[in-house]
Amino acid sequence: MKTLDLDLAARSYPIYIGAGLLGQAELLTRHVAGTRVAIVTNETVAPLYLAKLRAHVASLQPVEVVLPDGEQYKSLEVLNRIFDALLSARCDRRTTLIALGGGVVGDMAGFAAASYQRGIPFIQVPTTLLSQVDSSVGGKTGVNHALGKNMIGAFYQPHAVIIDTDTLITLPDRELSSGLAEVIKYGLIRDPEFFVWLEANLDKLLARDAEALAFAIHRCCRNKAEVVAADELESGVRATLNLGHTFGHAIETGMGYGAWLHGEAIAAGMAMAADLSQRLEWLTTAETARIEKLIRRARLPVRAPGSLSPARFLELMAVDKKVQDGRSRLVLLKHLGEAVVTDECPRTALEATLASMREAA
């Protein structure tokens, strides 16, 4: 087991990474604040791991909430099921909420924890690659709205993140590739040495080599912990973690939540950001080709759906958390391994990217 610490002064917490961690009861219970717990999971994860987690907290009167699985259920309506369960069981402010699942479960459980009685402790137990390397770390919580993804939520840090790499054994291939999009992102925005490592080791990750996965997860979590510690509330450098997300979120919203997996949309969004960066003469043709090649090798798309017109894309991109004073801001690449946030992208260059980086309709 490896342990990272996310340094946020009084709100600091550990990130544990290793195989078999779900079997270590004390690792979980040491972070339970009171005498009760509530476990939030979904219909896919529950049959696989809920019983093991339940056994560790059997003496803590566990409340269990099993949500439907899928991005389309990341809504205020489904979120209310968590509140219904907490209130029905008369859970108080010292009840610890445990998120057992992928990014949707973690985001919703975290938002519930932030909101219930104005805040209760919670623990992240991510079970997908995407949630292990990205969404479980950093305290972003929330739900989607029909008009925009993740537009309703809060920053709320967990008490601990427990990453059991063994859960990736049961992860479907498509979900594994989806998680690789966020893995590649860290190499693009701030860790060029990691990007080179990924070029050499991507096949091992696709084959679920345990050592390679553990290395990649640790490297990603370390990168994210450093960024979040420097800018918890995304007022500066943390926004660079959104490379590809303005394009990607537009794809998810425009196609209907769940049609594209989050990582698939982000992969296409990163390719679009690379294309736009090249048009601004920040990236070379060779660098853009390397980026697209790695994304393709991860079995991910590098083009947006042809059914989304450039005009529709612009409309969807206007509903983005990075918009400030009515001006859209994009995360682009100055170099391979260096991201910037800019609101000065020429409209003609953006429109050229939106027109060219689409599948055939």
C-alpha positions in Angstrom: 0.0 0.0 0.0 1.1 3.5 -0.8 -0.2 6.6 0.9 -0.4 10.2 -0.4 -1.6 13.1 1.7 -3.6 15.9 0.2 -2.5 19.0 2.1 -5.4 21.3 2.9 -4.4 22.3 6.4 -7.3 21.3 8.8 -9.1 19.6 5.9 -6.1 17.4 4.8 -6.7 13.7 4.2 -4.9 10.6 3.1 -5.2 8.7 -0.2 -4.5 5.0 0.2 -3.6 3.0 -3.0 -3.1 -0.7 -3.0 -4.4 -4.2 -3.8 -6.9 -5.8 -1.4 -7.7 -2.6 0.6 -11.4 -3.4 0.7 -10.4 -6.4 2.9 -8.8 -4.2 5.5 -11.5 -3.1 7.9 -9.4 -0.9 10.1 -8.3 1.2 7.2 -11.9 2.2 6.7 -13.2 2.4 10.3 -10.4 4.6 11.5 -12.0 7.4 9.4 -15.5 6.9 10.7 -16.4 9.9 12.8 -19.3 8.6 14.9 -21.3 5.4 15.6 -23.2 5.1 12.3 -22.5 4.9 8.6 -24.4 5.1 5.4 -23.2 3.4 2.2 -24.1 4.8 -1.2 -23.5 2.5 -4.2 -25.2 1.5 -7.4 -26.9 -1.6 -8.9 -23.7 -2.7 -10.7 -21.2 -2.3 -7.8 -23.5 -3.5 -5.0 -23.4 -7.2 -6.0 -19.6 -7.1 -6.3 -18.4 -5.3 -3.2 -21.2 -4.1 -0.9 -21.2 -7.3 1.2 -17.5 -7.0 1.9 -17.8 -3.3 3.0 -21.0 -4.1 5.0 -19.1 -6.7 7.0 -16.6 -4.1 8.2 -19.3 -1.7 9.5 -21.9 -4.2 10.7 -21.8 -2.8 14.2 -22.4 0.7 13.0 -26.1 0.3 12.0 -25.3 0.7 8.3 -27.8 2.4 6.1 -27.6 1.3 2.5 -28.6 3.3 -0.6 -28.4 1.5 -4.0 -28.8 3.9 -6.9 -29.4 3.1 -10.5 -26.2 3.0 -12.6 -25.5 5.5 -15.2 -24.7 9.2 -15.9 -28.3 9.8 -16.8 -29.2 9.2 -13.1 -26.8 11.8 -11.8 -29.7 14.2 -11.1 -31.4 16.1 -8.2 -34.3 13.6 -8.4 -32.1 10.6 -7.8 -30.0 12.5 -5.3 -33.1 12.8 -3.2 -33.1 9.1 -2.6 -30.0 9.5 -0.5 -31.6 12.2 1.6 -34.8 10.0 2.0 -32.7 7.1 3.3 -30.7 9.3 5.7 -33.8 11.0 7.1 -35.8 7.8 7.4 -33.0 6.2 9.4 -32.7 9.4 11.5 -29.0 9.8 10.7 -27.4 12.7 12.5 -24.4 14.9 11.8 -21.9 12.3 13.0 -23.1 9.7 10.5 -20.2 9.0 8.0 -21.3 8.5 4.5 -19.3 6.1 2.3 -19.3 6.4 -1.5 -18.7 2.9 -3.0 -18.6 3.2 -6.8 -17.4 5.2 -9.7 -17.5 8.9 -10.5 -21.3 9.3 -10.5 -21.7 7.6 -7.1 -18.8 9.6 -5.6 -20.1 12.9 -7.0 -23.6 12.3 -5.7 -22.7 10.9 -2.4 -20.2 13.8 -1.8 -22.9 16.3 -2.6 -25.3 14.6 -0.3 -22.7 14.7 2.4 -22.0 18.4 1.8 -25.7 19.2 2.0 -27.2 16.8 4.6 -27.6 18.8 7.9 -25.2 21.2 6.3 -22.4 18.7 6.2 -21.5 15.2 7.4 -18.2 13.3 7.0 -17.7 11.0 4.1 -15.2 8.6 2.6 -14.5 7.9 -1.0 -14.0 4.2 -2.0 -13.7 4.5 -5.8 -14.1 1.4 -7.9 -13.4 2.6 -11.5 -10.2 3.8 -13.0 -11.6 7.2 -13.8 -12.8 7.8 -10.2 -9.6 6.4 -8.8 -7.3 8.8 -10.7 -9.5 11.8 -10.8 -13.0 12.3 -9.5 -12.6 10.8 -6.0 -9.7 13.2 -5.2 -10.2 16.9 -4.7 -13.6 17.4 -3.3 -15.7 18.2 -6.4 -19.2 17.0 -5.9 -22.5 17.6 -7.7 -25.2 16.5 -10.1 -26.0 17.3 -13.7 -28.8 19.5 -15.1 -30.5 19.1 -18.5 -28.8 22.3 -19.7 -25.3 21.5 -18.4 -23.1 18.9 -16.8 -22.0 19.3 -13.2 -23.6 22.7 -12.9 -25.1 22.1 -9.5 -22.7 21.1 -6.7 -20.2 22.0 -4.0 -16.6 21.7 -3.1 -16.5 19.3 -0.1 -13.5 17.2 0.8 -13.7 13.6 2.0 -12.0 12.3 5.2 -10.1 9.7 3.2 -9.9 8.1 -0.2 -9.4 4.3 -0.3 -8.3 3.0 -3.7 -8.4 -0.8 -4.0 -6.8 -1.6 -7.3 -8.3 -5.1 -7.3 -11.7 -3.5 -8.1 -10.4 -2.9 -11.6 -10.4 -6.6 -12.3 -14.2 -6.5 -12.7 -14.2 -3.2 -14.6 -15.6 -3.6 -18.2 -13.1 -2.8 -21.0 -15.0 0.2 -22.1 -14.9 1.7 -18.6 -11.2 1.0 -18.4 -10.6 2.9 -21.5 -12.8 5.7 -20.3 -10.6 6.0 -17.2 -7.5 6.1 -19.4 -8.6 9.5 -20.8 -8.1 11.1 -17.4 -4.8 9.3 -17.0 -3.5 10.7 -20.3 -4.7 14.1 -19.3 -2.2 14.4 -16.5 0.7 13.8 -18.9 -0.7 16.4 -21.3 -1.2 19.2 -18.7 1.8 19.0 -16.4 3.7 15.8 -16.5 5.5 15.2 -19.8 7.7 12.4 -18.4 4.5 10.5 -17.5 3.2 11.1 -21.1 6.4 9.4 -22.4 5.9 6.6 -19.8 2.3 6.1 -21.1 3.5 5.8 -24.7 5.7 3.0 -23.6 3.3 1.3 -21.2 -0.2 1.8 -22.5 -0.5 -1.8 -23.6 0.2 -2.9 -20.1 -2.5 -0.7 -18.7 -5.0 -2.1 -21.2 -3.9 -5.6 -20.2 -4.6 -4.7 -16.6 -1.0 -5.3 -15.5 -1.2 -4.7 -11.7 2.1 -3.0 -11.3 1.6 -0.6 -14.2 -1.9 0.3 -13.0 -0.7 1.0 -9.5 2.1 3.2 -10.8 -0.3 5.2 -13.1 -2.9 5.6 -10.3 -0.3 6.8 -7.8 1.2 9.2 -10.4 -2.2 10.7 -11.3 -3.2 11.1 -7.7 0.0 12.7 -6.8 -0.4 15.2 -9.7 -4.0 16.0 -8.7 -3.1 16.3 -5.0 -0.4 18.9 -5.8 -2.8 20.9 -7.9 -5.7 20.8 -5.5 -3.4 21.7 -2.6 -2.3 24.8 -4.5 -5.8 25.8 -5.6 -8.7 24.0 -3.9 -11.5 26.1 -5.2 -10.4 26.3 -8.8 -9.6 30.0 -8.9 -6.4 29.4 -10.8 -4.2 26.5 -11.7 -6.8 23.8 -10.9 -8.8 24.9 -14.0 -6.1 23.2 -16.1 -7.4 19.9 -14.8 -10.3 20.6 -17.2 -8.4 20.0 -20.4 -10.9 18.8 -22.9 -13.8 19.1 -20.5 -15.5 22.2 -22.1 -15.7 20.3 -25.4 -16.4 16.9 -23.7 -19.2 18.2 -21.5 -20.8 19.7 -24.5 -20.7 16.2 -26.1 -22.2 14.6 -23.1 -25.0 17.1 -22.7 -25.7 17.3 -26.4 -25.8 13.6 -27.0 -27.8 12.9 -23.8 -26.2 11.8 -20.5 -24.9 8.2 -20.8 -24.7 8.0 -24.6 -21.0 8.7 -24.4 -19.0 7.7 -21.3 -17.4 10.7 -19.6 -13.9 9.6 -20.5 -14.9 9.0 -24.1 -16.2 12.6 -24.4 -13.1 14.0 -22.6 -10.8 12.0 -25.0 -12.5 13.6 -28.0 -12.4 17.0 -26.2 -8.6 16.7 -25.5 -8.0 15.9 -29.2 -10.1 19.0 -30.1 -8.1 21.1 -27.6 -4.8 19.8 -29.1 -6.1 20.7 -32.6 -7.0 24.2 -31.5 -3.6 24.6 -29.7 -1.9 23.6 -33.0 -4.0 26.2 -34.9 -2.7 28.8 -32.4 0.9 27.6 -33.2 1.5 26.4 -29.7 1.7 22.7 -30.5 3.6 21.3 -33.4 2.0 18.9 -35.9 4.1 16.1 -34.6 3.0 16.8 -31.0 -0.7 16.8 -32.0 -0.2 13.5 -33.9 1.4 11.9 -30.8 -1.5 13.0 -28.7 -4.1 11.6 -31.1 -2.1 8.4 -31.5 -2.0 7.7 -27.7 -5.7 8.5 -27.4 -6.5 6.1 -30.2 -4.3 3.4 -28.7 -6.4 3.7 -25.5 -9.4 2.7 -27.6 -10.9 6.2 -27.3 -12.4 8.6 -29.9 -10.6 11.6 -31.2 -13.5 13.2 -33.0 -16.8 14.6 -31.8 -20.1 13.2 -33.0 -21.0 14.4 -36.4 -24.6 15.1 -35.3 -23.4 18.0 -33.2 -23.1 21.0 -35.5 -20.5 23.7 -34.7 -23.4 26.1 -33.9 -24.8 23.6 -31.4 -21.4 23.0 -29.9 -20.9 26.8 -29.3 -24.4 26.9 -27.7 -23.5 24.0 -25.3 -20.1 25.4 -24.5 -21.6 28.6 -23.3 -23.0 26.7 -20.3 -19.7 26.0 -18.6 -18.4 26.6 -15.1 -15.3 28.3 -16.5 -17.3 31.1 -18.2 -16.6 34.4 -16.4 -18.3 37.7 -17.1 -19.9 36.2 -20.2 -16.5 35.2 -21.7 -15.8 31.6 -22.4 -12.4 30.2 -21.2 -10.7 27.2 -22.7 -7.9 25.0 -21.4 -5.4 24.6 -24.1 -1.8 23.3 -24.4 1.1 25.8 -24.7 3.4 22.8 -25.0 3.2 19.1 -24.4 3.1 19.0 -20.6 2.0 22.7 -20.1 -1.6 23.7 -20.0 -3.0 27.3 -19.9 -6.5 28.8 -19.4 -7.3 31.5 -22.0 -10.3 33.6 -22.9 -8.6 35.1 -26.0 -8.9 32.3 -28.5 -9.8 33.7 -31.9 -13.3 32.7 -32.9 -12.2 31.7 -36.4 -9.7 29.2 -35.0 -12.3 27.7 -32.6 -14.9 27.4 -35.4 -12.3 25.7 -37.6 -11.6 23.1 -34.9 -15.3 22.5 -34.3 -15.9 22.1 -38.1 -12.9 19.7 -38.7 -12.8 17.6 -35.5 -16.2 15.8 -36.1 -17.0 12.3 -37.3 -18.8 12.1 -40.7 -22.5 12.9 -40.1 
